[in-house]
């Protein structure tokens, strides 16, 4: 997997939760089933495997770069560039196919 590839978030990694300041789980729930361009593959120190960086702001009706998620490769799957969803939506959560 490389930056520029199109992927679909297929599920939420275990242990992802919302807290008072960051609604991380809610963001993942909104992104599930959607397609994204891989913004990068990051290798944070102390993390055993590379993480896929996805810019997801458009699902919240904002510019992509304002909201990002990082996820292990096992939680995304390759998708067709034709399926890329860049529609600005707020509060919608698509169902898994």
C-alpha positions in Angstrom: 0.0 0.0 0.0 1.3 3.4 -0.9 0.3 7.1 -0.7 -2.2 7.8 -3.5 -3.9 4.4 -3.4 -7.7 4.4 -2.9 -8.9 2.4 0.1 -12.1 1.7 1.9 -12.3 1.7 5.7 -13.8 -1.7 6.4 -14.0 -1.7 10.2 -13.0 0.2 13.4 -9.9 -1.0 15.2 -10.5 -2.3 18.7 -10.0 0.1 21.6 -11.0 3.2 19.7 -13.1 5.4 22.0 -14.6 8.9 22.3 -13.5 11.1 25.1 -14.6 14.6 26.1 -12.2 16.4 23.7 -11.8 14.0 20.8 -14.7 12.0 19.3 -12.4 9.5 17.7 -14.8 6.5 17.7 -17.6 8.7 16.3 -15.3 9.9 13.5 -14.4 6.3 12.6 -18.1 5.3 12.6 -18.8 8.1 10.1 -15.9 7.0 7.9 -16.7 3.2 7.9 -17.5 2.0 4.4 -16.3 5.1 2.7 -13.4 5.4 0.3 -10.3 7.6 0.8 -7.0 8.4 -0.9 -4.1 7.2 1.3 -2.4 10.5 2.3 0.6 8.7 3.6 2.1 5.6 5.3 3.6 6.7 8.6 5.9 4.7 10.8 5.7 6.2 14.3 8.4 5.3 16.7 7.3 2.6 19.1 4.5 1.4 16.8 5.3 -2.1 15.5 3.7 -1.7 12.1 3.2 1.2 9.6 -0.1 3.2 9.9 -2.2 4.3 6.9 -3.0 8.1 7.2 -6.3 9.1 5.8 -7.5 12.8 5.5 -11.2 12.6 6.3 -12.4 16.1 6.8 -14.9 16.0 3.9 -17.0 13.5 5.8 -17.6 16.2 8.4 -18.2 18.9 5.8 -14.7 20.4 6.2 -11.5 20.5 4.2 -9.9 17.0 4.2 -6.7 18.1 5.9 -8.5 19.3 9.0 -9.4 15.8 10.2 -7.1 12.8 9.9 -7.2 9.2 11.1 -4.4 6.7 11.3 -5.2 3.0 11.0 -3.4 -0.3 10.6 -3.5 -1.7 7.0 -5.6 -4.6 8.1 -8.6 -2.3 8.7 -8.6 -0.9 5.1 -9.1 -2.7 1.8 -8.2 -1.6 -1.8 -11.0 0.2 -3.6 -11.6 1.4 -7.1 -10.8 5.0 -7.8 -14.3 5.2 -9.3 -15.7 4.6 -5.9 -13.9 7.6 -4.3 -16.4 9.6 -2.2 -15.4 13.2 -1.8 -18.9 14.5 -1.1 -19.2 16.8 1.8 -21.6 15.2 4.3 -22.4 15.9 7.9 -23.8 13.3 10.3 -24.2 10.5 7.7 -22.8 7.1 8.3 -22.9 4.7 5.3 -23.6 1.0 5.9 -21.1 -1.6 5.0 -21.7 -3.4 1.7 
